[in-house]
Amino acid sequence: MSVHEQITAHTRKMHSHLEAFQRMDDAREAAIEQAVALCASGQAFTTDEINRITARINDHAQRGISPTRPYVTSEMVAAYVQRKLSAQ
């Protein structure tokens, strides 16, 4: 395999890795928005789905160049909603 082919293969692998990260990160953001909306309306919510996706993201990051994401607690969501409501 030529150097050019090796570089191309490596670039494709990295691009694929980052695309997978972006899909998971988008899903995580959607889960966060859902928890925020439920919290803001006074309904019960959990961070279980957020943290399931976070675990997948962090596992994925160990095998490539994508960043990790912090786990989210219910208190973090409630504090964010409180700040958001206070700013309005």
N, C-alpha and C positions, 0 to 999 in steps of 0.2 A: 504494500500500500504506500503510495507516495505521501510526502509531507502534506501536500495540498488536500488529498483525500482524508488524511488523519485530522487536519484542522477542520475541514468541512463536517466530518462526522462528530467531532467534539462540539462544534458550534451548534449543530442540530440537537445533540443531546442536551446541551445547556438550555437551548430555546424551549425544548419540550419540558424540561424540568421547571422552568419559569412559568410556562403556560399552565402546568398543573397547579403550581403554587397560586397563580392568579385565580383560577377557578375555585380553589379551596378558600382563599382569602375573601372572594366575593360572597361565597356561601356563609362564611363567618360574619361578615358585615351585615348580611341579611338577617342572620340569627340575632345579632346584637340589636339591630333596629326593631325586630319583633319584641324582644325583651324590654327595650326602652318604651315602646308603645304600650305594652301591657302594664308596665310599672306606672307610666304617666297617667293611665286611665284608672289606676287603683286596682287592677286585676292581679291575680296571682301569676307569677312567672318563675322560671328557673333558668339557670345558666348552663344546664346540662348539654344542650345541643351546641352552644358556643364552645364549650370546653372539649366536646368530642371532636369538633372540627379543629380546634387549637392543637389537640394532641396529634392529629393527622398531619397538620402543618409542621409542627415541631419535629415529628418523625421524618417527614419528607426533607426538611432542611438539613438533617444530618447526612443526607446522601447527595448534597449538591450545594448550590450557591444561594439559595433563597433564604430570606430572614426567618427568624422564629417569631412567635407571637405570645404575649403573656396570657395566662389563664385569667378568667373574669369571675368575680364573686358577685353575689346578689347585692352586697353592700356597694360595690363599685357602680353597678347599674343605678341603684337608688340615689347615690351621691351625684351621678351625672344628671339624672332627671331633676333632682333638686336644684342643681346649678343652672340647668337649662330653664326651669320654670322661674327661678329668681331673676334671670337675665331678661325675662320678657316684660 
